[in-house]
Amino acid sequence: MPSTFPHAPRQNRILAALPTAEYERLDGNLEQVDLALGQVLYAAGGTPEFVYFPTTSIVSLIFATADGSTAELAMTGSDGLVGIPLVLGGTSTTHQMVVQCAGQAYRLRAEQMTRELAECRHLQRLCLHYAQALMTQMAQSVVCNRHHTVEQQLCRWLLVSFDQQPENLLNMTQELIANMLGVRREAVTEAAVKLQAAGLIQYRRGHISITDRPGLEARACECYRVVRSEYTRLFSLLPTGEDGRADATSSVPGPAAPPEPDKLLRQLQAHQLELEKQNRDLQTACAEAEALRSRYADIYDFAPVGHFTLDPTGGIRELNLAGAILLGIKRSEKKRQHFPAHVKPAYQPAFSQFVEEVLSTNQKKTCETVLVKTAQRPETKVRIEAVPDENGRECRIVVIDQSLESIAEKHLRKRERYQRTLLDNSPFMAWLTDEQGRFLAVNTPFAANFGWPSTETLLGKTMLEVAPGEWAEPAWRDDRLAGKRGKRIDAVAPLESGGKKLWFDTSKSAIPLDDKRRATVGFARDITEHQDRLLAAQASEMRCRSLIDKLPLSVVIAQDGVVQYVNAQGAELLGYSAEASVGLPFRQFVHQADHASLNAALVPQDGDKKSAMEYPIRVVTRQGKTIDCQLKASQIEWEGRLAVLGVIENVTQRKTLETELRSQATADSLTELASRRYFLLRQEEALSRLKRGIDHAIGVLMLDLDHFTEINDRFGQEAGAAVLRSFSKLLGGELRQVDLAGRLGGEEFAILLPEADLAAAATFAERLRQKVAKTSIMVDQRRIPLTVSIGIAVMQADDTRPNQVLQRADEALHRAKTLGRNRIELSKTQAAADDELPTELSDDQFHQWAEDPVHGASRKIYQARRYRLERHHYPAP
């Protein structure tokens, strides 16, 4: 149930300053509202529907950058209003208005506010004065955020916030304050700790109070005093009439009268344009500064060497991530660490002298030292390069781990051995030649293939000296050509050996030897057997492709997830030509949500190669159209390797028909809620779950729209249908994911609430009843109010039929309608305990009774009944 607040619009400074006559004009149209923390009243670029006059809440004007960072420009509380664009004649907002502190406010519709501004000069002048004060606050916020420290900004923000509060307590986390100020949370934490240590504030678990306001004002920058002085000056300019409130007809004390509203409006509009330009400039500057800060912070933190800033004694003031890892410490502990303590004791005197020399000579110096071992690394030799800062008070050093170089050399030698082993045991011939075609390196298969005893005997020779003449000359020429042009050359060349024709597949590429010279790396493999099979397979493939192309089915062959073949029907389905489809990933033609199924289909399975598996997929055509299909995947062999043969069937029409049939069976066509049959089926499942102990409580609600027959008769069936749809949409917005609502017929509805006892169901029903009572629809320019009557029952494990609980809820619904409608009634059987509870208790007696464990089971029901009887949250029986 919502909290009850006193009706006190004049807690707002603007409403309190209005003459009685003008205030009474507004009073009847002011609507009391509760503003929740984080609630967005106006979105950037939106059109305001209401003007808000806060009384106990605070609303912030938020500026958001493109990357999502935020900063507060101004705040409004009981001293002003939310909706200045309407006062200045605008129709949209350029910033967000977000509730910073939850509380109460009064709102007035935008069109009503526009009329009152035109007719009430006192209200117009009050709003214009406040607009000028608000713009002063915005201007000072921009200046403060750019030029003052985080501690000064925090002091200003706290003082302005507490000026809007009726009591000395603010509920606000440090993270929210950081978002308002546009700074890092750590900076706010550090500033808050300093203020609390100085005895200026008290902060604990999100609750902030001021303990020394004069001291806090002394810590704040001049921005707070400027803003506070402007508020005081502008509101003091308002003259008073007979009733002690603002009167525009009386004379103004002082040397000059306040400016006319039209002139003041023009000044404020000009001021607003200037502030918007400053905001844009600030946004650009903040974005650039943040990008630079982020870029250099990443460079600093993720550098491959350690960076340290040391004081003259060797104490660590700053270090990067690599430095913290090198020393084996946490960055948060840096101020308690001394760099010499991590140096091997025998090297500590030399290192301290090194730091002194850097600071005294004001020159860059280099030294080598040894760091003691840590839990993550052994004793390490490092090289240090150091320079002093501009004032000679800090020593900035770069620490380079030299042990890494030794490790890298070992890894390099090991990798060379591995590479040599790999090349020598490869089935390919491999060689490397210089620009003249002389061999720089060859592998063992190359030497063996041409009958040479070792790889070393070939070094310095050319292909002309090694291979047969008919093969050697083209090979030697291609080696030099590849190195000269820097292009890869692939070729299949025959070689006569022992009266037999052999085929070799060769590939040659240029690589740099050094800054000036290039070399050629070549690979060759014997493909004679493969070439023979290829010629035979080509003939067979031509026959198969001719057959598949004429099939009236979409056929795709994929190998390693890549399309190798598409027939004519498949190309037409995908929207690509058959040639354009080959070589593309098959997943490119399938909806991203179906990639898991596609991956399973494209992976060759063990077992019978002739077995086929079916997978539902959605094909995305070249034109972007999505088509529901069924993929039947079979494993085949394609060009000597395993592949997947996919037969694709378009099942769009079949799925559409299935969806329509399923929807007709489970959903009501008018309201889109569950149909009667589907609801009863789910209710039967719920009873089964209750009997098995899976669910412990299930609430059932029967609902009936009041006076629906009169609406139908008076406004027609279309109006009745509109009422049902509107109610169904409202009802859907209140349900949890596990809840189910259904239309049983006409204006009668039912709701199934798993894990909801009688009290929980009554709370839900009352919230729904109130929301419906606040809802109305427009028909033929006439507003039709809506109310609903609700009967509540709870499913019992000893129920033998699912409809028993509906009968109990229906009896309660009938009683609710008989007793006047727009009300809630509980099942008499299950509310018997409620009826026996006492109805008149003092607060002390009620709390003592409620804590009694004997009555604990009925405590929630009794509490709901007490609210119903004493606080009139819904009609009493």
TORGUNU-334620 format. One record per residue (C-alpha): residue in three letters; z, y negated, x. Coordinates in steps of 0.02 Angstrom, whole numbers, padded with zeros to 5 digits, always signed. Layout:
REM TORGUNU-334620
alaZYX;...
//
This chain:
REM TORGUNU-334620
met+00000+00000+00000;pro-00035-00176+00066;ser+00111-00284+00120;thr+00172-00424+00006;phe+00173-00602+00080;pro+00243-00761+00003;his+00116-00876-00081;ala+00124-01025+00038;pro-00047-01107+00065;arg+00038-01267+00124;gln+00094-01177+00280;asn-00080-01227+00339;arg-00079-01402+00415;ile-00241-01459+00331;leu-00189-01399+00158;ala-00016-01474+00182;ala-00093-01645+00222;leu-00197-01652+00062;pro-00139-01766-00081;thr-00068-01671-00228;ala-00218-01704-00339;glu-00344-01637-00213;tyr-00233-01491-00167;glu-00221-01439-00349;arg-00412-01440-00359;leu-00417-01311-00219;asp-00263-01210-00266;gly-00346-01116-00407;asn-00491-01061-00295;leu-00391-01012-00141;glu-00384-00824-00114;gln-00242-00749-00014;val-00302-00621+00116;asp-00224-00516+00253;leu-00316-00526+00419;ala-00306-00372+00530;leu-00303-00375+00720;gly-00481-00369+00788;gln-00562-00408+00619;val-00727-00502+00641;leu-00735-00646+00517;tyr-00902-00716+00578;ala-01030-00627+00687;ala-01141-00727+00805;gly-01295-00784+00709;gly-01218-00738+00541;thr-01200-00847+00386;pro-01018-00884+00338;glu-00971-00833+00161;phe-00795-00904+00165;val-00693-01040+00248;tyr-00521-00977+00304;phe-00358-01078+00313;pro-00240-00972+00423;thr-00053-00981+00390;thr+00026-00842+00495;ser-00129-00774+00583;ile-00228-00834+00735;val-00418-00826+00748;ser-00514-00841+00913;leu-00687-00911+00941;ile-00765-00784+01061;phe-00910-00809+01182;ala-01001-00647+01231;thr-01122-00625+01377;ala-01274-00511+01378;asp-01180-00374+01474;gly-01039-00368+01346;ser-00911-00476+01439;thr-00810-00593+01328;ala-00712-00754+01346;glu-00615-00858+01220;leu-00673-01038+01195;ala-00545-01093+01066;met-00418-01028+00941;thr-00369-01080+00766;gly-00204-01052+00678;ser-00100-01141+00547;asp-00158-01310+00613;gly-00341-01292+00561;leu-00478-01193+00476;val-00610-01063+00519;gly-00784-01118+00465;ile-00823-01280+00559;pro-01014-01250+00549;leu-01001-01276+00360;val-00905-01438+00386;leu-01038-01502+00505;gly-01180-01455+00387;gly-01235-01295+00475;thr-01279-01128+00393;ser-01247-01006+00536;thr-01128-00979+00682;thr-01169-00959+00867;his-01009-00868+00915;gln-00897-00731+00851;met-00737-00770+00756;val-00613-00628+00786;val-00433-00610+00727;gln-00323-00622+00881;cys-00155-00606+00793;ala-00141-00516+00626;gly-00067-00612+00482;gln-00103-00708+00322;ala-00235-00835+00275;tyr-00312-00916+00122;arg-00499-00918+00101;leu-00619-01022-00002;arg-00799-00978-00040;ala-00928-01074+00062;glu-01015-01151-00089;gln-00848-01209-00160;met-00800-01284+00009;thr-00966-01379+00016;arg-00935-01455-00155;glu-00756-01504-00112;leu-00812-01587+00051;ala-00936-01692-00046;glu-00808-01743-00179;cys-00642-01752-00084;arg-00641-01885+00052;his-00467-01835+00108;leu-00521-01655+00139;gln-00681-01712+00224;arg-00587-01826+00343;leu-00455-01694+00382;cys-00591-01566+00423;leu-00689-01688+00532;his-00533-01737+00629;tyr-00493-01554+00656;ala-00674-01520+00712;gln-00656-01654+00845;ala-00491-01579+00903;leu-00569-01404+00907;met-00715-01465+01013;thr-00592-01543+01133;gln-00506-01375+01147;met-00675-01289+01178;ala-00722-01413+01314;gln-00554-01392+01401;ser-00570-01203+01390;val-00737-01209+01481;val-00663-01322+01615;cys-00505-01218+01631;asn-00596-01051+01646;arg-00706-01119+01784;his-00587-01226+01888;his-00407-01165+01864;thr-00314-01010+01920;val-00281-00859+01809;glu-00095-00903+01804;gln-00134-01079+01741;gln-00258-01011+01613;leu-00127-00885+01552;cys+00005-01023+01533;arg-00117-01131+01434;trp-00168-00986+01324;leu+00012-00935+01287;leu+00064-01112+01243;val-00084-01139+01126;ser-00054-00968+01045;phe+00131-01001+01015;asp+00088-01173+00942;gln+00000-01076+00803;gln+00146-00956+00774;pro+00295-00986+00657;glu+00408-00883+00769;asn+00433-00857+00955;leu+00350-00686+00963;leu+00170-00635+00998;asn+00103-00458+00985;met-00035-00447+01115;thr-00081-00326+01255;gln-00131-00382+01429;glu-00301-00302+01405;leu-00336-00410+01251;ile-00277-00566+01343;ala-00394-00523+01488;asn-00539-00507+01366;met-00496-00676+01290;leu-00487-00762+01459;gly-00639-00671+01527;val-00548-00607+01682;arg-00495-00437+01751;arg-00343-00353+01675;glu-00261-00336+01846;ala-00266-00526+01868;val-00177-00551+01700;thr-00047-00419+01746;glu-00010-00505+01912;ala+00006-00677+01829;ala+00117-00608+01688;val+00234-00525+01814;lys+00253-00691+01907;leu+00294-00785+01745;gln+00420-00654+01693;ala+00501-00653+01866;ala+00518-00842+01853;gly+00610-00822+01687;leu+00475-00913+01587;ile+00423-00770+01472;gln+00481-00598+01417;tyr+00349-00462+01405;arg+00378-00283+01349;arg+00259-00158+01269;gly+00140-00287+01201;his+00275-00407+01136;ile+00278-00579+01219;ser+00407-00717+01194;ile+00435-00883+01283;thr+00608-00904+01362;asp+00579-01070+01451;arg+00447-01177+01365;pro+00470-01334+01475;gly+00451-01226+01629;leu+00295-01142+01558;glu+00219-01312+01517;ala+00254-01368+01694;arg+00160-01215+01762;ala+00010-01245+01645;cys-00137-01351+01699;glu-00178-01520+01622;cys-00296-01436+01497;tyr-00153-01390+01380;arg-00083-01567+01379;val-00257-01639+01345;val-00283-01523+01197;arg-00108-01547+01126;ser-00120-01737+01143;glu-00289-01740+01054;tyr-00221-01636+00908;thr-00070-01751+00893;arg-00175-01909+00904;leu-00305-01857+00776;phe-00181-01796+00646;ser-00071-01951+00673;leu-00221-02061+00627;leu-00216-01994+00448;pro-00133-02125+00334;thr-00014-02071+00194;gly-00011-02110+00009;glu+00121-02110-00125;asp+00156-01925-00118;gly+00175-01927+00070;arg+00007-01845+00102;ala-00160-01909+00168;asp-00230-02058+00076;ala-00399-02127+00128;thr-00372-02289+00027;ser-00216-02350+00119;ser-00228-02455+00275;val-00212-02377+00446;pro-00077-02442+00562;gly-00130-02493+00735;pro-00261-02604+00810;ala-00413-02510+00741;ala-00454-02404+00589;pro-00517-02225+00610;pro-00706-02206+00612;glu-00801-02179+00450;pro-00833-01995+00407;asp-01024-02009+00427;lys-01008-02090+00598;leu-00876-01964+00651;leu-00987-01823+00589;arg-01132-01884+00696;gln-01018-01898+00847;leu-00954-01721+00819;gln-01129-01651+00800;ala-01181-01733+00963;his-01024-01667+01044;gln-01063-01493+00976;leu-01239-01496+01052;glu-01166-01547+01219;leu-01038-01406+01212;glu-01172-01278+01168;lys-01273-01334+01321;gln-01117-01318+01428;asn-01088-01144+01356;arg-01265-01091+01401;asp-01246-01160+01577;leu-01079-01073+01592;gln-01154-00910+01531;thr-01292-00919+01661;ala-01171-00965+01801;cys-01048-00827+01751;ala-01186-00696+01744;glu-01252-00746+01916;ala-01079-00751+01992;glu-01031-00583+01917;ala-01194-00504+01977;leu-01165-00568+02154;arg-00982-00516+02151;ser-01025-00343+02089;arg-01166-00324+02216;tyr-01061-00375+02366;ala-00910-00277+02304;asp-01017-00120+02298;ile-01088-00155+02471;tyr-00913-00184+02539;asp-00833-00032+02455;phe-00970+00095+02485;ala-01016+00046+02662;pro-01020+00201+02776;val-00894+00118+02895;gly-00717+00055+02871;his-00689-00132+02846;phe-00516-00205+02875;thr-00436-00378+02876;leu-00280-00383+02986;asp-00147-00514+03014;pro-00091-00556+03194;thr+00037-00415+03191;gly-00091-00286+03134;gly-00036-00283+02952;ile-00175-00236+02832;arg-00221-00372+02707;glu-00386-00302+02644;leu-00485-00141+02666;asn-00632-00056+02585;leu-00644+00118+02511;ala-00711+00196+02671;gly-00566+00119+02769;ala-00436+00188+02648;ile-00513+00362+02662;leu-00520+00348+02851;leu-00333+00309+02862;gly-00286+00426+02721;ile-00195+00292+02618;lys-00208+00218+02444;arg-00285+00046+02427;ser-00141-00007+02316;glu-00022+00021+02463;lys-00121-00085+02587;lys+00008-00224+02602;arg+00138-00100+02661;gln+00026-00028+02797;his+00002-00079+02980;phe-00159-00026+03066;pro-00074+00008+03236;ala+00035+00138+03150;his-00122+00242+03122;val-00175+00228+03305;lys-00123+00365+03426;pro+00037+00303+03514;ala-00043+00305+03687;tyr-00178+00184+03626;gln-00066+00066+03524;pro-00026-00061+03664;ala-00210-00078+03709;phe-00257-00102+03526;ser-00124-00237+03499;gln-00185-00328+03654;phe-00363-00312+03588;val-00314-00399+03424;glu-00226-00539+03519;glu-00380-00568+03627;val-00494-00577+03475;leu-00383-00707+03392;ser-00351-00808+03551;thr-00530-00812+03619;asn-00609-00831+03446;gln-00750-00713+03500;lys-00822-00549+03444;lys-00753-00400+03544;thr-00774-00212+03545;cys-00656-00071+03594;glu-00632+00115+03573;thr-00472+00199+03516;val-00407+00359+03436;leu-00335+00375+03261;val-00197+00499+03224;lys-00242+00646+03114;thr-00217+00643+02925;ala-00213+00776+02790;gln-00400+00752+02765;arg-00463+00742+02945;pro-00413+00786+03123;glu-00378+00663+03264;thr-00530+00549+03272;lys-00609+00440+03406;val-00674+00274+03334;arg-00766+00121+03396;ile-00701-00048+03334;glu-00797-00211+03323;ala-00687-00363+03283;val-00710-00550+03246;pro-00579-00682+03198;asp-00585-00778+03033;glu-00628-00964+03025;asn-00447-01017+03055;gly-00407-00887+03188;arg-00266-00815+03079;glu-00345-00650+03030;cys-00440-00517+03126;arg-00585-00435+03035;ile-00633-00267+03106;val-00766-00134+03076;val-00711+00044+03117;ile-00849+00170+03156;asp-00805+00354+03162;gln-00886+00420+03323;ser-00839+00598+03285;leu-00967+00592+03146;glu-01103+00564+03276;ser-01050+00720+03371;ile-01045+00819+03211;ala-01216+00752+03165;glu-01287+00809+03333;lys-01217+00984+03309;his-01287+00991+03134;leu-01456+00931+03199;arg-01464+01068+03332;lys-01410+01198+03205;arg-01540+01135+03081;glu-01676+01145+03216;arg-01630+01329+03247;tyr-01635+01364+03062;gln-01803+01280+03045;arg-01874+01375+03192;thr-01810+01539+03120;leu-01882+01495+02952;leu-02054+01453+03025;asp-02059+01607+03134;asn-02017+01721+02989;ser-02133+01637+02867;pro-02288+01732+02809;phe-02387+01572+02840;met-02467+01518+03002;ala-02401+01346+03051;trp-02452+01228+03192;leu-02435+01049+03252;thr-02572+00959+03352;asp-02586+00787+03432;glu-02727+00663+03410;gln-02841+00761+03528;gly-02809+00924+03435;arg-02694+00998+03569;phe-02556+01112+03506;leu-02381+01035+03514;ala-02299+01181+03423;val-02349+01342+03334;asn-02250+01478+03245;thr-02246+01663+03285;pro-02366+01718+03144;phe-02498+01598+03213;ala-02488+01670+03389;ala-02487+01849+03326;asn-02635+01824+03209;phe-02745+01766+03354;gly-02677+01895+03478;trp-02573+01782+03593;pro-02412+01852+03669;ser-02298+01703+03630;thr-02296+01533+03553;glu-02267+01446+03720;thr-02432+01510+03790;leu-02527+01409+03658;leu-02447+01240+03695;gly-02573+01114+03763;lys-02724+01216+03708;thr-02845+01171+03568;met-02909+01273+03422;leu-03074+01294+03515;glu-02983+01394+03650;val-02879+01499+03531;ala-02981+01551+03378;pro-03156+01626+03355;gly-03296+01499+03370;glu-03363+01505+03191;trp-03187+01468+03127;ala-03119+01363+03270;glu-03239+01216+03270;pro-03217+01166+03085;ala-03029+01192+03102;trp-03017+01084+03258;arg-03123+00948+03177;asp-03015+00947+03019;asp-02856+00936+03124;arg-02917+00778+03208;leu-02988+00705+03048;ala-02824+00730+02952;gly-02725+00645+03090;lys-02848+00502+03106;arg-02867+00462+02920;gly-02689+00502+02872;lys-02748+00606+02724;arg-02709+00784+02674;ile-02852+00908+02688;asp-02848+01071+02590;ala-02982+01203+02614;val-03018+01388+02590;ala-03112+01455+02740;pro-03181+01630+02781;leu-03150+01717+02946;glu-03244+01870+03011;ser-03124+01992+03094;gly-03170+02172+03141;gly-03322+02171+03028;lys-03215+02121+02878;lys-03222+01954+02791;leu-03052+01873+02773;trp-03006+01718+02675;phe-02877+01588+02729;asp-02804+01446+02625;thr-02769+01299+02742;ser-02677+01135+02716;lys-02668+00995+02845;ser-02571+00831+02836;ala-02539+00685+02954;ile-02362+00646+03012;pro-02301+00510+03132;leu-02255+00565+03307;asp-02183+00396+03353;asp-02215+00213+03313;lys-02395+00221+03376;arg-02456+00402+03375;arg-02492+00525+03235;ala-02496+00713+03234;thr-02568+00844+03116;val-02464+00982+03039;gly-02561+01131+02973;phe-02522+01284+02868;ala-02632+01434+02831;arg-02608+01595+02736;asp-02715+01750+02713;ile-02777+01750+02533;thr-02909+01886+02548;glu-02827+02001+02421;his-02789+01857+02308;gln-02968+01795+02318;asp-03035+01965+02266;arg-02916+01974+02118;leu-02958+01795+02072;leu-03143+01832+02052;ala-03105+01980+01940;ala-02977+01884+01840;gln-03096+01739+01811;ala-03218+01851+01722;ser-03080+01926+01615;glu-03008+01755+01579;met-03173+01690+01514;arg-03180+01831+01387;cys-02998+01804+01330;arg-03014+01616+01316;ser-03171+01632+01210;leu-03075+01746+01091;ile-02918+01636+01082;asp-03016+01474+01058;lys-03089+01545+00898;leu-02921+01598+00824;pro-02862+01497+00670;leu-02689+01480+00752;ser-02614+01354+00874;val-02593+01443+01041;val-02508+01373+01196;ile-02479+01461+01363;ala-02339+01388+01470;gln-02288+01439+01644;asp-02130+01368+01724;gly-02117+01251+01574;val-02290+01176+01608;val-02437+01195+01489;gln-02576+01301+01567;tyr-02687+01325+01416;val-02708+01259+01238;asn-02836+01322+01114;ala-02935+01210+00996;gln-02810+01227+00852;gly-02665+01188+00968;ala-02751+01033+01038;glu-02782+00971+00860;leu-02598+00997+00816;leu-02534+00906+00972;gly-02658+00763+00957;tyr-02719+00786+01137;ser-02878+00860+01202;ala-02862+01033+01278;glu-02900+00963+01452;ala-02772+00823+01438;ser-02635+00944+01381;val-02649+01059+01532;gly-02526+01014+01670;leu-02406+00922+01555;pro-02227+00985+01525;phe-02217+01082+01363;arg-02055+00989+01320;gln-02157+00829+01309;phe-02230+00892+01146;val-02061+00945+01073;his-01924+00837+00996;gln-01780+00807+01117;ala-01652+00885+00998;asp-01748+01051+01007;his-01758+01062+01197;ala-01616+01189+01203;ser-01713+01308+01089;leu-01872+01274+01187;asn-01787+01313+01353;ala-01733+01482+01284;ala-01910+01516+01227;leu-01990+01469+01394;val-01876+01576+01504;pro-01952+01750+01531;gln-01836+01885+01463;asp-01799+02057+01533;gly-01859+02204+01433;asp-02014+02237+01331;lys-02146+02106+01370;lys-02228+02135+01201;ser-02075+02084+01098;ala-02083+01910+01020;met-01944+01789+00976;glu-01955+01651+00846;tyr-01882+01476+00868;pro-01884+01327+00747;ile-01948+01171+00838;arg-02015+00999+00796;val-02180+00954+00877;val-02206+00770+00922;thr-02391+00726+00921;arg-02476+00600+01032;gln-02472+00477+00887;gly-02282+00496+00874;lys-02283+00601+00715;thr-02150+00736+00701;ile-02204+00904+00628;asp-02086+01047+00583;cys-02152+01208+00662;gln-02104+01387+00699;leu-02133+01446+00878;lys-02162+01631+00909;ala-02144+01661+01096;ser-02204+01815+01188;gln-02199+01857+01372;ile-02366+01881+01458;glu-02438+01879+01633;trp-02545+01728+01679;glu-02639+01725+01843;gly-02525+01855+01920;arg-02361+01777+01865;leu-02252+01784+01710;ala-02287+01656+01576;val-02248+01627+01392;leu-02377+01640+01253;gly-02326+01527+01109;val-02402+01538+00935;ile-02356+01382+00836;glu-02354+01379+00646;asn-02342+01216+00547;val-02199+01243+00421;thr-02181+01063+00362;gln-02226+01100+00182;arg-02114+01252+00176;lys-01962+01158+00246;thr-01991+01013+00127;leu-01988+01132-00020;glu-01830+01219+00045;thr-01743+01051+00069;glu-01786+00994-00106;leu-01724+01157-00181;arg-01562+01150-00079;ser-01532+00969-00127;gln-01561+01005-00311;ala-01436+01149-00302;thr-01295+01055-00215;ala-01312+00869-00255;asp-01313+00764-00413;ser-01481+00674-00422;leu-01410+00509-00488;thr-01253+00485-00383;glu-01296+00596-00231;leu-01122+00670-00245;ala-01092+00857-00258;ser-01159+00937-00417;arg-01039+01019-00538;arg-01092+01193-00485;tyr-01076+01156-00300;phe-00907+01070-00324;leu-00836+01220-00419;leu-00902+01337-00283;arg-00815+01233-00147;gln-00657+01229-00254;glu-00659+01419-00264;glu-00675+01426-00073;ala-00527+01304-00058;leu-00418+01416-00168;ser-00462+01564-00058;arg-00414+01467+00099;leu-00249+01416+00017;lys-00207+01596-00028;arg-00244+01652+00151;gly-00130+01516+00220;ile-00270+01424+00311;asp-00237+01265+00210;his-00059+01219+00159;ala-00093+01090+00023;ile-00247+01043-00077;gly-00248+00894-00195;val-00370+00884-00341;leu-00412+00722-00432;met-00502+00702-00598;leu-00576+00528-00624;asp-00653+00444-00775;leu-00734+00271-00777;asp-00650+00168-00911;his-00755+00101-01056;phe-00913+00178-00985;thr-00979+00221-01158;glu-00964+00038-01209;ile-01058-00016-01052;asn-01197+00108-01092;asp-01207+00053-01273;arg-01198-00132-01236;phe-01304-00149-01081;gly-01413+00005-01087;gln-01430+00165-00988;glu-01500+00076-00834;ala-01340-00025-00822;gly-01239+00134-00844;ala-01337+00219-00705;ala-01308+00067-00594;val-01120+00078-00629;leu-01118+00263-00584;arg-01214+00234-00422;ser-01102+00088-00373;phe-00945+00188-00407;ser-01012+00339-00311;lys-01053+00231-00159;leu-00878+00154-00164;leu-00800+00326-00182;gly-00898+00396-00035;gly-00833+00258+00078;glu-00652+00311+00047;leu-00673+00498+00086;arg-00631+00587+00246;gln-00757+00705+00322;val-00664+00857+00250;asp-00650+00784+00074;leu-00774+00823-00065;ala-00819+00719-00218;gly-00926+00782-00361;arg-00992+00724-00527;leu-00941+00847-00663;gly-01039+00760-00800;gly-01068+00588-00877;glu-00938+00468-00807;glu-00819+00609-00757;phe-00790+00644-00571;ala-00678+00757-00467;ile-00614+00748-00288;leu-00553+00889-00176;leu-00427+00832-00042;pro-00385+00971+00085;glu-00214+00958+00170;ala-00153+00828+00043;asp+00007+00855-00055;leu+00050+00765-00217;ala+00115+00610-00129;ala-00035+00596-00014;ala-00153+00621-00160;ala-00061+00486-00259;thr-00075+00365-00112;phe-00262+00398-00097;ala-00286+00381-00286;glu-00194+00216-00292;arg-00296+00145-00149;leu-00455+00199-00238;arg-00395+00130-00406;gln-00358-00041-00331;lys-00526-00047-00241;val-00619-00004-00401;ala-00520-00135-00497;lys-00580-00267-00373;thr-00761-00212-00394;ser-00887-00272-00521;ile-01076-00266-00538;met-01202-00393-00602;val-01313-00343-00749;asp-01427-00471-00831;gln-01331-00610-00742;arg-01169-00545-00818;arg-01028-00472-00713;ile-00963-00305-00773;pro-00786-00262-00711;leu-00745-00082-00667;thr-00584+00016-00684;val-00546+00200-00668;ser-00415+00319-00738;ile-00356+00460-00625;gly-00265+00623-00654;ile-00188+00714-00505;ala-00139+00896-00479;val-00108+01007-00329;met-00189+01178-00308;gln-00059+01318-00306;ala-00070+01483-00215;asp-00024+01577-00374;asp-00172+01503-00470;thr-00281+01648-00527;arg-00434+01543-00567;pro-00505+01390-00479;asn-00519+01292-00641;gln-00331+01300-00674;val-00298+01153-00559;leu-00441+01057-00644;gln-00358+01089-00812;arg-00194+01018-00748;ala-00281+00867-00672;asp-00382+00843-00833;glu-00221+00843-00937;ala-00151+00709-00822;leu-00315+00611-00838;his-00307+00620-01027;arg-00128+00554-01022;ala-00183+00410-00908;lys-00320+00361-01031;thr-00203+00376-01180;leu-00073+00264-01096;gly-00193+00121-01071;arg-00322+00168-00936;asn-00337+00093-00761;arg-00190+00199-00706;ile-00139+00359-00617;glu-00046+00506-00692;leu+00021+00664-00608;ser+00016+00838-00679;lys+00173+00860-00786;thr+00216+01028-00710;gln+00205+00966-00531;ala+00284+00798-00569;ala+00437+00877-00650;ala+00540+00849-00494;asp+00484+00668-00494;asp+00540+00644-00675;glu+00716+00705-00633;leu+00739+00579-00491;pro+00854+00429-00518;thr+00764+00268-00563;glu+00897+00137-00524;leu+00965+00135-00347;ser+01016-00003-00231;asp+00928-00012-00063;asp+01077+00068+00027;gln+01089+00205-00104;phe+00901+00237-00094;his+00900+00256+00096;gln+01056+00369+00089;trp+00974+00476-00046;ala+00806+00484+00045;glu+00888+00544+00207;asp+00977+00686+00117;pro+00884+00846+00172;val+00912+00920-00002;his+00796+00788-00073;gly+00677+00781+00075;ala+00541+00880-00012;ser+00529+00751-00153;arg+00556+00598-00043;lys+00375+00540-00037;ile+00350+00563-00225;tyr+00509+00468-00263;gln+00459+00328-00145;ala+00288+00313-00229;arg+00375+00307-00398;arg+00496+00173-00340;tyr+00350+00066-00280;arg+00264+00093-00445;leu+00414+00042-00551;glu+00488-00099-00448;arg+00343-00179-00354;his+00207-00155-00488;his+00076-00086-00368;tyr+00008+00009-00519;pro+00065+00017-00702;ala+00223+00112-00740;pro+00218+00251-00871;
//
